[in-house]
Amino acid sequence: MLGVLAYNCGPGVVNKSSILKKLKSGNRDIFKTYTAHCRYKGKFHAQLHRRRLTEYLCLFNHK
């Protein structure tokens, strides 16, 4: 999942993100943090939000 986010947002974004910090500390509750990466030019983008939801659901195999 972080690879997908790094590909789309850039490795610098992932390295500074709270997602990485949470995962390193063992916290797997990253839903809100991961799906928050859905902005384009500073504005909320619905398609990016749907993409992040799909990525998250694929990773955790939720139905």
C-alpha positions in Angstrom: 0.0 0.0 0.0 2.8 2.4 0.8 4.3 1.6 -2.5 1.2 2.6 -4.3 1.0 5.8 -2.3 4.6 6.6 -3.0 4.1 6.0 -6.7 1.1 8.4 -6.8 2.1 11.0 -4.3 5.9 10.7 -4.2 8.3 9.0 -1.7 8.8 12.2 0.2 5.1 12.4 1.1 5.2 8.8 2.4 8.4 9.3 4.4 6.9 12.3 6.2 3.4 10.9 6.5 1.7 9.9 9.8 0.8 6.6 8.0 4.4 5.5 8.1 4.8 6.5 11.7 1.7 4.6 12.7 2.7 1.5 10.9 6.2 1.6 12.3 4.8 1.8 15.8 2.6 -1.2 15.2 -0.7 0.8 14.9 -2.7 -0.7 12.0 -5.6 1.8 12.4 -4.7 3.9 9.3 -8.0 4.1 7.5 -8.7 7.8 8.0 -5.0 8.7 7.6 -4.6 6.8 4.3 -7.9 8.0 2.8 -7.0 11.6 3.6 -4.4 11.5 0.8 -7.0 12.6 -1.8 -6.2 16.2 -2.6 -5.1 17.6 -6.0 -3.7 21.1 -6.0 -4.8 21.5 -2.4 -8.5 20.6 -3.1 -10.5 17.5 -2.2 -10.8 15.2 -5.2 -13.6 12.6 -5.1 -11.9 10.2 -7.6 -8.7 10.1 -5.6 -10.7 9.5 -2.5 -12.5 6.5 -4.2 -9.1 5.2 -5.3 -7.7 5.4 -1.8 -10.8 3.6 -0.5 -10.3 0.8 -3.1 -6.6 0.5 -2.3 -7.3 0.3 1.4 -10.1 -2.3 1.0 -7.9 -4.4 -1.3 -5.1 -4.5 1.2 -7.2 -5.4 4.1 -9.6 -7.6 2.1 -12.7 -5.9 3.5 -16.1 -6.5 1.9 
